[in-house]
Structure formats: C-alpha cells, structure tokens
Amino acid sequence: MNNRIREIRNKEKLTLKELSQKIGIASNTLSQYETGKREPKLEMWQALATYFNVSIAYLQGLGVSRSEAINDIVNKMIDERDSYSSVFTEIAYDLQEKLTRSDAEYINSTWGSISSSPNKFVDNLIDNNNRQALGYLVGKYVSLVNDYKFLASVPNDVDAYYKAIENKYNNDKFFYLISKSKAKEAIKKYIDEELAKLGEPKNKNIVLFNSICDLFVSDIDVKTVLLSYSDDRKVEINKNVRALFNLLTTDTDDKRVLEIRENVKDQLDAYANDNED
C-alpha cells in the first residue's frame, strides 16, 4: 500500500526540501519515505500527520484519497442525474445553492462551461460531463472530502463505501443545519437579553443596531464610531439593513432587484475572500 506523503505535499505545493526543513529531516530521507524505501517511525508519522492536519491512517494510505473521493462523488452525480431519490442528486442541488458568481466566473474562464441559465449551472456541468469543474465544486463545498479521518476509515466493499459516503453527507448536513439554527437562536437570545436590560420603552431598532455592532464589528475604533451615532440615525440604518435583507430574500423576477442582489453577493464574496487571505 502506497502512503500519501507525496500526494499531500504536492497538494500543499511544497518541495521536498521545504517540507524536510519544516519537519526537521534530510530531504533524501523524506524522498525514501515517499517512495516506500524506508518506513517512518511512529513519531515521524505523527509529526507529518500533525503538520498536514490529517490522520496517520490516511497518511499511511488507508481508505481512499481525497481526489479519489471527489472523483467517485462526481461520477455518481453524473450517473444518477435522473434519480431524484439519490443523495448524489441532492449533492448536485446543494452545490447549485452554494454556488457564487465568482465560482461561475472561475469555472467559465478555466473550463469554458458557460451556462445560459445561472439557476441550472450545475445541471449544465453534469449534462456536459464537465468532471473537472464539478470536482472543483465538490472539493470546495462537500465537507466529507476534507475529513481525512473519515476517508481513511471507509470500507473496501463498493456498496458499503458509497453507503458510508451517503450517511456521512447526510450527517454533516444535519449537524450543519442544527449549528446554523443554534447560531440564529444565540443571536436572538442575545438581543432579547439586551432588550430586557434596557426595558420595553427602548426602541428595538436601536437595540438591534447596537447588538449587531457588538457581535459582528471587530475593529474597536469602527465600533466606537457606530455606537456613538444618534438614536435617530441608528433607527434609520437598522431599517435600511432590514429592508436590504427583505430585498435579498424576496422571490422576484424584477431585473433591478436581481441586479442589486448580485452586487451585494459580489461584495460579500469579495469580503469573504479578503478574510481568507
């Protein structure tokens, strides 16, 4: 069984010399580990696994690799495109929901898969058998392909393997929805507590404005300026924010509304990408 040291090193875009320096071993020794000419001791397996943030079992070659799992999911999405009861059809639907404009632009510029309908973008990729673009989306949005402990533990039997993927995907989705719900409850509880402290006569728009600033604005100077606004200005800003969210969540074919939505999504994408960097 081949280990996955070289595979993960290449994924992380590290040379033999760079990784050997980070781990503290000679590059020729690391090369022998990768080719199987030498077997790392347990301490070295642990050091490599810790550095790459994967399990030792995955690093040693057990289960399936990340790239294999992505390819298998993509194959199932294509093979079972007409099966509405398939979890892989559900994955395709979820990918369409998570797709951003920047994703579509990257895919179009990289693989030339321009879709005439943004709402059918993933279906278009499936219909055109664009496995590379689908693999990109699966790798970005399907969390189980980045769970190396799970990948190392999947069974060898084909049917059991795909069943394990189905169960893992459903479990991950369930816990994601639960955590999302809990986050909403936590924000509501926080705001309710602030209202209770100030008493009912206090304008709820002002409390909501203060709470959102306190929760989501990390820069102290910016937060100080925002919280120093007059009550009238806080109420006005809060109502505008609520109107914006109503606009973003209203089902409409109005081109102007759709354009505003896209502009806001672009801004959010840009902000998220800046934070990732």
C-alpha positions in Angstrom: 0.0 0.0 0.0 1.4 3.4 -1.0 1.5 6.2 1.5 0.1 9.6 0.7 3.0 11.8 1.8 3.9 12.9 -1.8 0.3 13.4 -2.7 -0.4 15.8 0.2 3.0 17.5 -0.2 2.1 18.3 -3.8 -1.4 19.4 -2.9 0.2 21.9 -0.4 2.7 23.0 -3.2 5.8 22.1 -1.1 9.1 20.9 -2.4 10.9 18.0 -0.8 13.4 20.5 0.6 10.8 22.8 2.0 8.9 20.0 3.8 12.0 18.3 5.1 13.1 21.6 6.6 9.8 22.1 8.3 9.7 18.6 9.7 13.4 18.6 10.5 14.8 15.7 8.5 17.0 15.3 5.4 15.3 15.7 2.0 16.7 12.3 0.8 15.2 10.6 3.9 11.8 12.2 3.1 12.1 11.1 -0.5 12.7 7.5 0.7 9.6 7.7 2.9 7.5 8.8 -0.1 8.7 6.0 -2.3 8.4 3.4 0.4 12.1 2.6 0.5 12.1 3.5 4.2 9.4 3.2 6.8 8.9 6.2 9.1 8.8 5.6 12.8 5.6 6.3 14.7 6.9 9.7 15.9 7.6 10.7 12.3 4.2 9.6 11.1 2.7 11.7 13.9 4.8 14.7 13.0 3.8 14.5 9.4 0.1 13.9 10.2 0.1 16.8 12.6 1.8 19.2 10.1 -0.7 18.3 7.3 -3.6 18.1 9.8 -4.6 14.6 8.6 -4.9 11.3 10.4 -1.9 8.9 10.5 -4.1 6.2 8.9 -4.9 8.5 5.9 -1.2 9.4 5.5 -0.3 5.8 5.5 -2.6 5.0 2.6 -5.7 3.5 4.3 -9.2 4.1 2.8 -9.4 6.4 -0.2 -7.6 9.6 -1.1 -9.3 13.0 -1.2 -9.0 13.0 -5.0 -10.5 9.5 -5.3 -13.5 10.5 -3.1 -14.1 13.6 -5.2 -13.9 11.7 -8.5 -16.3 9.0 -7.1 -18.8 11.6 -6.0 -18.6 13.3 -9.4 -19.1 10.0 -11.2 -22.2 9.3 -9.1 -23.6 12.8 -9.7 -23.4 12.2 -13.4 -24.5 8.5 -13.4 -27.5 9.2 -11.1 -28.6 12.6 -12.5 -32.1 11.4 -13.2 -32.5 9.6 -9.8 -34.5 12.0 -7.5 -34.1 9.8 -4.5 -30.3 9.7 -4.8 -28.2 11.6 -2.2 -25.8 12.4 -5.1 -28.6 14.3 -6.8 -29.1 16.1 -3.6 -25.4 17.0 -3.5 -25.8 18.5 -7.0 -28.8 20.5 -5.8 -26.8 21.7 -2.7 -23.8 22.7 -4.9 -26.2 24.9 -7.0 -27.5 26.6 -3.8 -23.9 27.3 -2.6 -22.5 28.4 -6.0 -21.3 32.0 -6.1 -20.8 34.3 -9.0 -17.1 34.1 -8.5 -17.3 30.3 -8.7 -19.2 30.5 -12.0 -16.7 33.0 -13.4 -13.7 30.9 -12.4 -15.3 27.8 -13.9 -16.2 29.6 -17.1 -12.7 31.0 -17.5 -10.9 27.8 -16.6 -13.0 25.1 -18.3 -15.2 27.1 -20.7 -18.6 25.8 -19.4 -20.8 28.8 -19.9 -24.4 28.1 -18.8 -27.3 30.0 -20.4 -29.2 29.7 -17.1 -27.4 30.6 -13.8 -30.1 28.6 -11.9 -29.1 25.5 -13.9 -25.4 26.0 -13.8 -24.5 22.7 -12.0 -27.0 20.7 -14.1 -25.3 22.2 -17.2 -21.9 20.9 -15.9 -23.4 17.4 -15.4 -25.1 17.4 -18.8 -21.8 18.4 -20.4 -19.8 15.8 -18.4 -17.5 18.5 -17.0 -15.9 16.5 -14.3 -13.1 18.9 -13.6 -15.5 21.8 -12.8 -17.7 19.5 -10.8 -14.7 18.3 -8.9 -13.7 21.8 -8.1 -17.2 22.5 -6.5 -17.2 19.2 -4.6 -13.8 19.8 -3.2 -14.9 23.3 -2.1 -18.3 22.6 -0.7 -18.6 18.9 0.3 -17.0 18.7 3.7 -16.6 15.0 3.9 -13.8 15.0 1.2 -11.8 17.1 3.6 -12.4 14.8 6.6 -9.3 12.7 6.4 -10.2 10.6 9.4 -13.4 9.6 7.6 -11.6 9.0 4.2 -9.1 6.6 6.0 -12.0 4.6 7.5 -14.2 3.9 4.6 -14.8 0.2 3.8 -13.4 -1.6 0.8 -16.7 -3.1 -0.4 -18.1 -0.8 -3.1 -21.7 -0.8 -1.9 -20.7 -0.2 1.7 -18.3 2.5 0.6 -21.0 4.5 -1.2 -23.4 3.9 1.7 -20.8 5.3 4.1 -20.5 8.4 1.8 -24.3 8.9 1.8 -24.5 8.5 5.6 -21.6 10.9 6.2 -23.1 13.5 3.8 -26.5 13.4 5.5 -25.0 13.5 9.0 -22.8 16.5 8.1 -25.8 18.3 6.5 -27.9 17.6 9.6 -25.3 19.0 12.0 -24.7 22.0 9.8 -28.4 22.9 9.9 -28.5 22.4 13.6 -25.5 24.6 14.2 -27.0 27.2 11.9 -30.2 27.1 13.8 -28.3 27.4 17.1 -26.5 30.4 15.8 -29.7 32.2 15.0 -31.1 31.3 18.4 -28.0 32.6 20.1 -28.3 36.0 18.3 -32.0 36.2 19.2 -31.3 35.4 22.8 -28.5 38.0 23.0 -30.8 40.7 21.6 -33.7 39.6 23.9 -31.3 39.9 26.9 -30.2 43.4 25.8 -33.9 44.4 25.5 -34.7 43.1 28.9 -31.8 45.1 30.4 -33.0 48.3 28.8 -36.7 47.9 29.4 -39.5 47.8 26.9 -39.8 51.6 26.1 -36.4 51.5 24.5 -36.7 51.4 20.7 -36.0 47.9 19.4 -34.3 49.2 16.3 -31.7 50.9 18.4 -31.1 47.7 20.5 -30.8 45.6 17.4 -28.3 48.1 15.8 -26.2 48.1 19.0 -26.3 44.3 19.3 -25.3 43.7 15.7 -22.4 46.1 16.0 -21.3 44.4 19.2 -21.5 40.9 17.7 -20.0 41.5 14.2 -17.8 44.5 14.2 -14.3 43.5 15.5 -12.5 46.9 14.9 -12.8 48.8 18.2 -12.4 52.2 16.5 -15.1 51.4 14.0 -17.4 50.0 16.7 -16.9 53.2 18.8 -17.9 55.4 15.9 -21.0 53.3 15.1 -22.2 53.2 18.7 -21.8 56.9 19.1 -24.4 57.6 16.4 -27.6 59.3 17.4 -30.7 57.2 18.2 -32.4 58.5 15.1 -29.5 57.6 12.8 -29.3 54.1 14.4 -33.0 53.6 13.7 -32.6 54.7 10.1 -29.6 52.5 9.4 -31.3 49.5 11.1 -34.4 49.9 9.0 -32.3 50.1 5.8 -30.5 46.9 6.8 -33.7 45.2 7.4 -35.1 46.4 4.1 -32.0 45.1 2.3 -32.4 41.6 3.8 -36.1 41.6 2.8 -35.0 42.5 -0.7 -32.4 39.7 -0.8 -34.9 37.1 0.5 -37.9 38.1 -1.6 -38.7 35.9 -4.6 -39.0 38.2 -7.6 -38.2 38.4 -11.3 -37.6 42.1 -11.1 -34.3 42.7 -13.0 -33.4 45.7 -10.9 -33.8 43.7 -7.7 -31.9 40.8 -9.1 -29.1 43.2 -10.1 -28.9 44.6 -6.6 -28.8 41.1 -5.2 -25.9 40.2 -7.4 -24.0 43.3 -6.5 -24.5 42.6 -2.8 -23.4 39.0 -3.3 -20.3 40.2 -5.1 -19.4 42.5 -2.2 -19.9 39.6 0.3 -17.8 37.3 -1.8 -15.0 39.9 -2.0 -15.1 40.4 1.7 -15.0 36.7 2.4 -12.1 36.2 0.1 -10.2 39.0 1.7 -10.7 37.4 5.1 -9.5 34.1 3.8 -6.2 35.7 2.7 
